[in-house]
Amino acid sequence: MIALGSDHAGYEYKEKIKAMLQELKLSCKDFGTNSKDSTDYPDYAHNVAQAVSSGECDRGILVCGTGVGMAIVANKHKGIRAAVCESSTAARLSRQHNNANILTLGERITGWETAADIVRTFLSTPFDGGRHEQRVEKITKLTNL
């Protein structure tokens, strides 16, 4: 299951991503927001990160104006590796090398067609493991997160 969340600046893309996931026959849980009314991005980032951290959801996607604020908040949670991606290459490498489990996007800086490609890439790319595994393990070991 994919956890979804956005603030007001990412609401339109969140809704489009939700429709995309339905077309791909992937289940999702929408943690809000549910309108373009001004909201605080940490509320949604914490909820999505907690759902992924606890195992309730396999991965998460967060959208705000730039993706940066959401990533900062999500990465405060144990076991979360949130990556801001502005290209499908970044999404692919974040999965292959970093085993990123939350994608963050910026609706104000990434066009929809690019964002849709980033989402598809993030969801379809497996973690390479191997030499990358020990590096990912060091994230938890060195940060207690």
C-alpha positions in Angstrom: 0.0 0.0 0.0 1.2 3.5 -0.9 0.8 6.3 1.7 -0.1 9.7 0.1 0.0 13.1 1.5 0.3 16.8 0.6 -0.2 20.3 1.8 -2.2 22.8 -0.1 0.7 23.5 -2.5 0.8 19.8 -3.6 -2.9 19.0 -3.5 -3.5 18.9 -7.2 -0.6 16.5 -7.9 -1.6 14.3 -4.9 -5.0 13.9 -6.5 -3.5 13.1 -9.9 -1.1 10.6 -8.3 -4.0 9.0 -6.5 -5.8 8.5 -9.8 -2.6 7.2 -11.4 -2.3 4.6 -8.6 -5.8 3.5 -9.1 -5.2 3.0 -12.8 -2.1 1.0 -11.9 -4.2 -1.1 -9.6 -2.1 -0.1 -6.6 -3.8 0.5 -3.3 -3.2 3.7 -1.4 -4.1 5.5 1.8 -4.7 9.2 1.5 -3.5 11.1 4.5 -4.7 14.5 3.2 -4.9 17.4 2.7 -8.3 17.4 1.1 -8.4 20.9 -0.4 -6.3 23.9 -1.5 -6.9 25.6 1.8 -3.7 26.6 3.5 -2.2 23.9 5.7 1.0 23.0 7.5 3.1 20.4 5.6 4.6 18.8 8.7 1.2 17.4 9.7 0.9 15.4 6.5 4.6 14.4 6.3 4.6 13.0 9.9 1.4 11.0 9.2 2.8 9.5 5.9 6.2 8.8 7.4 4.7 7.1 10.5 2.6 4.9 8.2 5.7 3.8 6.3 7.9 3.5 9.4 5.3 1.3 11.2 4.9 -1.0 8.2 1.2 0.0 7.6 2.3 1.2 4.2 5.1 -0.1 2.0 6.1 3.3 0.5 5.0 6.9 0.6 4.6 9.8 -1.7 4.5 13.4 -0.4 3.9 16.6 -2.4 4.4 20.2 -1.4 5.6 23.3 -3.2 9.2 22.0 -3.6 9.3 18.6 -1.9 12.0 19.8 0.5 10.0 20.5 3.6 8.2 17.2 3.3 11.5 15.3 3.0 13.0 17.1 6.0 10.1 16.1 8.2 9.8 12.6 6.9 13.5 11.9 7.4 13.0 12.5 11.1 11.2 9.2 11.4 12.9 5.9 12.1 13.6 3.8 9.0 12.6 6.5 6.6 14.7 7.4 3.6 12.8 10.2 1.9 14.2 11.5 -1.4 13.3 14.8 -3.2 13.3 13.9 -6.9 13.1 16.3 -9.8 13.9 13.7 -12.5 13.2 10.1 -13.2 17.0 9.5 -13.0 17.0 10.7 -9.4 14.0 8.6 -8.6 15.6 5.5 -10.1 18.9 6.0 -8.3 17.2 6.8 -5.0 15.6 3.4 -5.2 18.5 1.4 -6.6 21.2 2.9 -4.3 19.4 4.4 -1.3 16.4 2.1 -1.0 14.3 5.3 -0.6 10.9 4.5 0.7 9.3 7.9 0.5 9.3 10.1 -2.7 8.8 13.8 -2.2 7.8 16.1 -5.1 7.5 19.8 -5.7 4.3 20.8 -7.5 5.6 24.3 -8.0 8.8 23.3 -9.6 8.2 20.0 -11.5 5.8 19.8 -14.5 3.1 17.2 -14.3 4.4 14.9 -17.1 7.8 14.8 -15.4 6.2 14.2 -12.0 4.1 11.3 -13.4 7.3 9.8 -14.9 9.1 10.2 -11.5 6.3 8.5 -9.7 6.2 5.5 -12.1 10.0 5.2 -11.9 10.0 5.3 -8.1 7.3 2.7 -7.9 8.8 0.3 -10.4 12.5 0.4 -9.5 13.8 -2.2 -7.0 16.6 -1.7 -4.5 19.9 -3.1 -5.9 21.2 -4.3 -2.5 24.7 -5.6 -2.7 27.3 -2.9 -1.9 24.5 -0.4 -1.4 23.0 -2.5 1.5 25.9 -1.8 3.9 25.7 1.9 3.1 22.0 2.1 3.8 22.5 0.2 7.0 25.0 2.8 8.1 22.3 5.5 7.9 20.4 3.7 10.7 23.5 2.8 12.7 25.0 6.2 12.7 21.8 8.2 13.3 19.6 5.9 15.4 16.8 6.6 12.9 
